[in-house]
């Protein structure tokens, strides 16, 4: 009888631990989405201005473009200590990657091959 009580107690503790873990994971995911939305909103106007001014053979026209889309904030972890972020916009077949740290826009570039 004691063995059965111990097993039931361990099962209840395991279920409570899993439920707590899933709850904390859900809360962290909500907070990260909120932070990402805030950062994207604060970078958007700066990214559009930098992309329209960037020198390129293919012009990037966000204002007045027929098909515009915000790809969003992306990041690539290059090594253990360095993470490179990019905010990508798409307008009329032209991609523009904006680096919020360096404040630099690259039109038609491949984000993974960028320095």
GIDAZI-V884202 format. One line per field, one symbol per residue. phi: phi as a letter, one per 40 degrees, with the letter a starting at -180 (. if undefined). A space follows every 10 residues. Layout:
phi=???
This chain:
phi=.ccccccccc cccccccccc cccccccccc cccccccccc cccdcccccc cccccacbcb bccgccbbac chcbabccac bbbbbabbbb afgbcbbbcc ccfbbbcgcc dcccc
